[in-house]
């Protein structure tokens, strides 16, 4: 009965546009989307370059980025904390326990995923179009923009994987953000906190919104991919 009441209250919070809930959602999306944008700007060209360039140590980098896809969030959070603390090399920035520090932590988690998945997509496309591109006078590195554009629909999956990792993250942003009410409290950290407090209504409301965002993005990516297949066919 208590859970039913909590679910009803959660729906009322969402439908009434509760200020606290809205503030948490807006901050969460701002942090995650900013980190995703930074990771995409870094990861897409880096992954493509790693797919096509040939240099000593390339295999080591490929293995390293693949391994970092499973980097434990608390380890990433600890690394960022040590860098941004007063005694750390970037302590002079003074951004620890702020949304900026959370963006740095999420970027550290997302970038290896985008790099590794982009590398695989571009490698496959190069294997398919290598002869055609070379006949047009394109070198491996010159082909990067073309291959990224051609694989744009497949790369949406890589970007969504990064979004999923960031939006579900708790440990890293808790360490570097501090879960400060009205400043660094995100959907995932608020869900953990409110559940421990017994405030199931707010936790459920945030969970419903988070699930809705994730489902909507994946549905949009699926529809886009289907439309792309029909257009190519």
C-alpha positions as CSV (number, residue, x, y, z in Angstrom):
1,X,0.0,0.0,0.0
2,X,2.8,2.3,0.9
3,X,4.5,1.6,-2.5
4,X,1.3,2.3,-4.3
5,X,0.9,5.6,-2.6
6,X,4.6,6.4,-3.4
7,X,4.0,5.7,-7.0
8,X,0.9,7.9,-7.1
9,X,2.8,10.7,-5.4
10,X,5.7,10.3,-7.9
11,X,3.3,10.7,-10.8
12,X,1.9,13.8,-9.2
13,X,5.3,15.2,-8.7
14,X,6.1,14.7,-12.4
15,X,2.7,16.0,-13.7
16,X,2.7,19.0,-11.4
17,X,6.2,20.0,-12.5
18,X,7.7,19.8,-9.0
19,X,10.5,22.4,-8.7
20,X,13.0,20.2,-6.8
21,X,12.5,17.3,-9.2
22,X,12.8,19.6,-12.2
23,X,16.0,21.2,-10.9
24,X,17.6,17.7,-10.4
25,X,16.6,16.6,-13.9
26,X,17.9,19.7,-15.6
27,X,21.2,19.5,-13.8
28,X,21.6,15.8,-14.7
29,X,20.9,16.4,-18.4
30,X,23.2,19.4,-18.5
31,X,26.1,17.5,-17.0
32,X,25.6,14.3,-19.0
33,X,25.0,16.0,-22.4
34,X,28.0,18.3,-21.9
35,X,30.2,15.3,-21.0
36,X,28.8,13.4,-24.0
37,X,29.5,16.3,-26.4
38,X,33.1,16.6,-25.2
39,X,33.6,12.8,-25.4
40,X,32.2,12.7,-28.9
41,X,34.4,15.6,-30.1
42,X,37.4,13.7,-28.7
43,X,36.4,10.1,-29.2
44,X,35.0,10.1,-32.8
45,X,38.2,11.4,-34.6
46,X,40.5,9.6,-32.1
47,X,38.7,6.3,-32.7
48,X,38.8,6.8,-36.4
49,X,42.5,7.6,-36.4
50,X,43.2,4.6,-34.2
51,X,41.4,2.4,-36.8
52,X,43.3,3.7,-39.8
53,X,46.7,4.9,-38.6
54,X,49.6,2.5,-38.3
55,X,52.3,3.3,-35.7
56,X,54.3,1.6,-33.0
57,X,52.2,1.0,-29.9
58,X,48.9,1.1,-31.7
59,X,47.9,-2.4,-30.5
60,X,48.7,-1.4,-26.9
61,X,46.4,1.7,-27.3
62,X,43.6,-0.5,-28.7
63,X,43.8,-2.9,-25.8
64,X,44.0,0.0,-23.3
65,X,40.9,1.7,-24.6
66,X,39.0,-1.6,-24.8
67,X,40.0,-2.2,-21.1
68,X,39.0,1.3,-20.1
69,X,35.4,0.6,-21.4
70,X,34.9,-1.3,-18.2
71,X,36.7,1.3,-15.9
72,X,35.0,1.2,-12.5
73,X,33.2,4.5,-11.9
74,X,34.6,4.9,-8.4
75,X,38.2,4.5,-9.8
76,X,37.5,7.2,-12.3
77,X,36.0,9.4,-9.6
78,X,39.0,8.9,-7.4
79,X,41.4,9.7,-10.2
80,X,39.5,13.0,-11.0
81,X,39.3,13.8,-7.3
82,X,43.1,13.4,-6.9
83,X,43.7,15.6,-9.9
84,X,41.3,18.4,-8.8
85,X,42.0,18.4,-5.1
86,X,44.0,21.3,-3.6
87,X,47.2,19.2,-3.6
88,X,46.5,17.8,-7.1
89,X,48.0,19.1,-10.4
90,X,44.7,20.8,-11.4
91,X,43.7,21.9,-7.9
92,X,44.3,25.6,-8.9
93,X,41.1,25.3,-11.0
94,X,39.0,25.1,-7.9
95,X,36.2,23.1,-9.5
96,X,36.1,20.1,-7.1
97,X,32.5,19.5,-5.8
98,X,31.0,21.4,-8.7
99,X,29.2,20.4,-11.9
100,X,32.4,21.0,-13.9
101,X,34.1,18.2,-11.9
102,X,31.2,15.9,-12.6
103,X,31.5,16.6,-16.3
104,X,35.2,15.7,-16.2
105,X,34.5,12.4,-14.4
106,X,31.8,11.5,-16.9
107,X,33.9,12.4,-19.8
108,X,36.6,10.1,-18.5
109,X,34.1,7.3,-18.4
110,X,32.4,7.9,-21.7
111,X,35.4,8.6,-24.0
112,X,36.9,5.1,-24.0
113,X,33.5,3.7,-25.0
114,X,33.1,6.1,-28.0
115,X,36.8,5.6,-29.0
116,X,36.6,1.8,-29.0
117,X,33.2,1.5,-30.8
118,X,34.2,4.1,-33.4
119,X,37.4,2.3,-34.1
120,X,35.5,-0.9,-34.8
121,X,33.0,0.8,-37.1
122,X,35.6,2.7,-39.1
123,X,37.8,-0.4,-39.4
124,X,34.9,-2.3,-40.9
125,X,34.0,0.5,-43.3
126,X,37.6,0.9,-44.4
127,X,37.7,-2.8,-45.2
128,X,34.6,-2.4,-47.3
129,X,35.5,0.8,-49.2
130,X,39.3,0.8,-49.2
131,X,39.8,0.1,-52.9
132,X,37.2,2.7,-53.9
133,X,38.7,5.4,-51.7
134,X,42.2,4.6,-52.8
135,X,41.1,4.8,-56.4
136,X,39.9,8.4,-55.6
137,X,43.4,9.2,-54.3
138,X,42.4,9.2,-50.6
139,X,44.9,8.0,-48.0
140,X,43.9,6.3,-44.8
141,X,43.8,9.5,-42.7
142,X,42.2,11.6,-45.5
143,X,39.4,9.0,-45.5
144,X,38.5,9.7,-41.9
145,X,35.8,12.4,-42.5
146,X,34.2,10.3,-45.3
147,X,34.1,7.1,-43.2
148,X,32.7,8.9,-40.1
149,X,30.0,10.4,-42.3
150,X,29.2,7.1,-43.9
151,X,29.0,5.3,-40.6
152,X,27.1,8.1,-38.8
153,X,24.0,5.9,-38.1
154,X,26.2,3.1,-36.6
155,X,28.1,5.7,-34.6
156,X,24.8,6.8,-33.0
157,X,25.0,3.5,-31.1
158,X,28.4,4.4,-29.7
159,X,27.1,7.8,-28.6
160,X,24.0,6.2,-27.0
161,X,26.2,3.7,-25.2
162,X,28.2,6.6,-23.8
163,X,25.0,8.4,-22.7
164,X,23.7,5.2,-21.0
165,X,27.0,4.8,-19.1
166,X,26.9,8.5,-18.0
167,X,23.2,8.8,-17.1
168,X,23.3,5.7,-14.9
169,X,26.5,6.7,-13.1
170,X,26.6,7.2,-9.4
171,X,30.0,6.5,-7.9
172,X,32.2,8.9,-9.8
173,X,30.0,12.0,-9.6
174,X,29.3,11.3,-5.9
175,X,33.0,11.4,-5.2
176,X,33.8,14.6,-7.2
177,X,30.4,16.3,-6.9
178,X,29.5,15.7,-3.3
179,X,25.7,15.3,-3.9
180,X,25.1,18.9,-2.8
181,X,21.4,19.8,-2.8
182,X,20.5,22.4,-5.5
183,X,24.1,22.3,-6.9
184,X,25.5,18.9,-7.7
185,X,22.6,16.5,-7.0
186,X,21.8,14.5,-10.0
187,X,19.0,12.0,-10.7
188,X,21.1,8.9,-9.9
189,X,22.6,10.3,-6.7
190,X,19.2,11.7,-5.6
191,X,17.6,8.3,-6.2
192,X,20.2,6.6,-4.0
193,X,19.9,9.3,-1.3
194,X,16.1,9.5,-1.2
195,X,15.7,5.7,-1.2
196,X,18.0,5.4,1.8
197,X,15.9,8.2,3.5
198,X,12.7,6.4,2.7
199,X,11.4,9.1,0.4
200,X,10.3,6.7,-2.3
201,X,8.1,9.2,-4.1
202,X,10.9,11.5,-5.2
203,X,13.1,8.5,-6.0
204,X,10.4,6.8,-8.1
205,X,9.7,10.1,-9.9
206,X,13.3,10.5,-10.9
207,X,13.6,6.9,-11.8
208,X,10.5,7.1,-14.1
209,X,12.0,10.2,-15.8
210,X,15.4,8.6,-16.2
211,X,13.9,5.5,-17.7
212,X,11.7,7.5,-20.0
213,X,14.7,9.5,-21.3
214,X,16.7,6.4,-22.0
215,X,13.8,4.6,-23.8
216,X,13.0,7.7,-25.9
217,X,16.6,8.1,-27.0
218,X,16.9,4.4,-27.9
219,X,13.6,4.4,-29.8
220,X,14.7,7.5,-31.7
221,X,18.0,5.8,-32.6
222,X,16.1,2.6,-33.7
223,X,13.8,4.6,-35.9
224,X,16.6,6.6,-37.4
225,X,18.5,3.4,-38.2
226,X,15.5,1.8,-39.9
227,X,14.9,4.9,-42.0
228,X,18.6,4.9,-43.0
229,X,18.3,1.2,-44.1
230,X,15.3,1.9,-46.2
231,X,16.9,4.9,-47.8
232,X,20.0,2.8,-48.6
233,X,17.9,0.0,-50.0
